[in-house]
């Protein structure tokens, strides 16, 4: 049994991940900013914690992470203004990495996207640019953090039912259900062999357990 903190705990991937982890006997804490979501988060089996990481410094985030074995970053500005995208997807994510180190939580799983990186190729006039830049910075910071990291790179997300099967590798055309992204996150938490990996994937034909084995 592990103690897992999910940052961005009211997102669709995070809600499903909390259900998956709790149903497998893990203790889950879900951090999210809107107190109106307490009941929904609690229904997943997670302990709800209202905490706006956009506003908290690394020390305050570390207090929320203390006593956990792993942290999953599944938060995001959700396509808001570029300023808020940088504030959440870059700056708050980086503070959470510092917080994990301060709290002694060595395992860190970052939900990113397929193709993330400094060479993302998104032009500056594209609305996606701020997000691409933010994820590139946060992912790079995580890689250099000394933590036991895994970065997930799902392709375009859908709300389709999960299939339990994916295809791993960069540059693939396709999409992936949020349910399956949560399943991948749950699996990598149990797989020390995924530490130090950037796992890019779409829905495919290989069972998740086998695909990331």
VMD Tcl script that draws the C-alpha trace (Angstrom):
set ca {
  {0.00 0.00 0.00}
  {1.35 3.42 -0.98}
  {0.34 6.91 0.06}
  {-0.17 8.94 -3.11}
  {-0.88 12.66 -3.41}
  {-2.59 13.83 -6.60}
  {-2.24 17.52 -7.46}
  {-5.13 18.72 -9.58}
  {-7.41 16.21 -7.95}
  {-10.69 17.31 -9.54}
  {-9.58 16.78 -13.13}
  {-11.08 13.89 -15.07}
  {-7.82 11.93 -15.17}
  {-7.19 12.60 -11.50}
  {-10.66 11.53 -10.39}
  {-10.29 8.24 -12.23}
  {-6.76 7.74 -10.93}
  {-7.96 8.25 -7.37}
  {-10.65 5.61 -7.90}
  {-8.12 3.18 -9.39}
  {-5.59 3.65 -6.61}
  {-8.12 3.58 -3.78}
  {-9.75 0.43 -5.14}
  {-6.32 -1.23 -5.08}
  {-5.82 -0.41 -1.43}
  {-3.65 2.67 -1.72}
  {-4.19 5.75 0.43}
  {-4.88 8.74 -1.78}
  {-4.89 12.46 -1.02}
  {-6.30 14.69 -3.74}
  {-5.40 18.40 -3.79}
  {-7.68 20.82 -5.66}
  {-8.61 24.48 -5.40}
  {-12.42 24.65 -5.43}
  {-14.15 23.74 -2.14}
  {-17.34 23.02 -4.08}
  {-15.68 19.83 -5.32}
  {-15.03 18.23 -1.92}
  {-17.93 15.76 -2.09}
  {-17.11 14.60 -5.62}
  {-13.45 14.06 -4.79}
  {-14.35 12.27 -1.55}
  {-16.57 9.88 -3.52}
  {-13.47 8.52 -5.32}
  {-12.07 7.17 -2.07}
  {-9.48 9.93 -1.78}
  {-9.02 12.28 1.14}
  {-9.94 15.72 -0.26}
  {-7.64 18.65 0.52}
  {-8.57 22.13 -0.67}
  {-5.28 23.73 -1.73}
  {-4.70 26.19 -4.57}
  {-1.16 25.38 -5.70}
  {-1.20 28.43 -7.98}
  {-1.16 30.55 -4.82}
  {0.94 28.40 -2.46}
  {4.71 28.57 -2.19}
  {6.82 25.42 -2.21}
  {6.96 25.25 1.58}
  {3.18 25.30 1.88}
  {2.84 22.65 -0.82}
  {5.48 20.56 0.98}
  {3.31 20.58 4.09}
  {0.48 19.02 2.06}
  {2.80 16.38 0.57}
  {4.53 15.36 3.80}
  {4.06 11.70 4.71}
  {3.30 10.54 1.17}
  {5.28 8.04 -0.91}
  {4.53 9.54 -4.33}
  {3.04 12.58 -5.99}
  {1.21 12.80 -9.31}
  {0.92 16.16 -11.06}
  {-2.35 16.21 -12.99}
  {-3.17 19.90 -12.65}
  {-3.44 22.49 -15.39}
  {-4.80 25.89 -16.24}
  {-7.12 24.27 -18.76}
  {-6.42 26.51 -21.71}
  {-6.92 29.82 -19.92}
  {-4.89 32.95 -20.53}
  {-1.18 32.55 -21.32}
  {-0.38 34.27 -18.02}
  {-2.36 31.74 -16.00}
  {-0.99 28.86 -18.09}
  {2.55 29.87 -17.18}
  {1.50 30.41 -13.55}
  {0.03 26.91 -13.20}
  {1.59 24.59 -15.77}
  {5.11 25.96 -15.36}
  {5.57 27.89 -12.12}
  {3.27 25.93 -9.79}
  {4.48 22.64 -11.26}
  {8.09 23.63 -10.58}
  {7.20 24.65 -7.02}
  {5.54 21.27 -6.52}
  {8.75 19.54 -7.59}
  {10.70 21.59 -5.05}
  {7.99 20.78 -2.50}
  {8.29 17.06 -3.12}
  {12.02 17.28 -2.45}
  {11.44 19.31 0.71}
  {8.87 16.79 1.93}
  {11.07 13.79 1.15}
  {8.67 12.41 -1.46}
  {11.05 10.93 -4.01}
  {8.57 9.43 -6.51}
  {7.04 11.97 -8.87}
  {4.82 11.26 -11.88}
  {4.12 14.17 -14.25}
  {1.19 14.07 -16.66}
  {2.44 15.92 -19.74}
  {1.61 15.34 -23.41}
  {2.97 13.58 -26.48}
  {5.70 15.64 -28.12}
  {6.42 17.76 -25.05}
  {9.91 19.21 -24.88}
  {12.04 22.21 -25.78}
  {11.81 21.27 -29.46}
  {7.99 21.09 -29.40}
  {7.75 23.07 -32.63}
  {4.62 25.03 -31.68}
  {4.77 28.54 -33.21}
  {4.52 31.54 -30.90}
  {1.25 32.71 -32.46}
  {-0.43 29.37 -31.71}
  {-2.75 29.39 -28.65}
  {-1.06 26.14 -27.53}
  {2.36 27.83 -27.34}
  {2.16 28.90 -23.67}
  {1.21 25.38 -22.63}
  {3.96 23.80 -24.74}
  {6.55 26.17 -23.29}
  {5.27 25.62 -19.75}
  {5.38 21.84 -19.99}
  {8.82 21.92 -21.59}
  {10.14 23.96 -18.67}
  {8.43 21.92 -15.95}
  {9.33 18.56 -17.47}
  {12.97 19.61 -17.87}
  {13.08 20.84 -14.28}
  {11.71 17.50 -13.11}
  {14.32 15.58 -15.10}
  {17.07 17.57 -13.37}
  {15.50 17.42 -9.91}
  {17.08 14.22 -8.63}
  {13.63 12.79 -7.92}
  {12.50 9.36 -9.13}
  {10.48 10.75 -12.00}
  {8.28 9.42 -14.76}
  {6.72 11.71 -17.37}
  {3.58 10.57 -19.18}
  {3.01 11.77 -22.73}
  {-0.53 10.89 -23.78}
  {-1.78 12.04 -27.17}
  {-5.06 13.94 -27.61}
  {-7.42 13.09 -24.74}
  {-10.96 11.81 -25.13}
  {-13.81 10.99 -22.78}
  {-14.35 7.63 -24.48}
  {-14.58 4.54 -22.30}
  {-11.21 3.06 -21.44}
  {-9.98 0.12 -23.48}
  {-7.18 -0.99 -21.18}
  {-4.81 -1.13 -24.16}
  {-2.28 1.34 -25.55}
  {0.52 1.73 -28.08}
  {3.74 3.23 -26.71}
  {6.07 5.42 -28.74}
  {6.53 9.00 -29.93}
  {4.95 10.65 -32.93}
  {1.91 8.40 -33.30}
  {-1.39 9.57 -34.75}
  {-4.32 8.84 -32.50}
  {-5.96 9.66 -29.23}
  {-6.29 8.10 -25.80}
  {-9.10 8.02 -23.27}
  {-8.64 9.81 -19.98}
  {-9.59 6.56 -18.24}
  {-6.61 4.84 -19.84}
  {-4.28 7.72 -18.97}
  {-5.28 7.20 -15.33}
  {-4.65 3.47 -15.69}
  {-1.17 4.14 -17.07}
  {-0.40 6.49 -14.18}
  {-1.54 3.87 -11.67}
  {0.66 1.26 -13.32}
  {3.82 3.35 -13.43}
  {3.49 4.09 -9.73}
  {3.87 0.36 -9.14}
  {6.73 -0.06 -11.65}
  {10.16 1.16 -10.46}
  {11.41 0.26 -13.93}
  {9.54 3.26 -15.34}
  {11.64 5.72 -13.33}
  {13.51 8.05 -15.64}
  {11.23 7.38 -18.61}
  {9.14 9.67 -20.82}
  {6.29 7.38 -21.88}
  {4.38 8.60 -24.94}
  {1.26 6.66 -25.90}
  {-2.08 6.43 -27.67}
  {-4.86 3.88 -27.42}
  {-3.73 0.72 -29.15}
  {-3.72 -3.05 -28.97}
  {-1.30 -3.85 -26.15}
  {-2.64 -4.28 -22.61}
  {-1.36 -1.44 -20.43}
  {0.40 -3.71 -17.97}
  {2.32 -5.32 -20.81}
  {2.90 -2.12 -22.78}
  {4.79 -0.37 -19.97}
  {6.42 -3.52 -18.65}
}
mol new
graphics top color blue
foreach p $ca { graphics top sphere $p radius 0.5 }
foreach p [lrange $ca 0 end-1] q [lrange $ca 1 end] { graphics top cylinder $p $q radius 0.2 }
display resetview
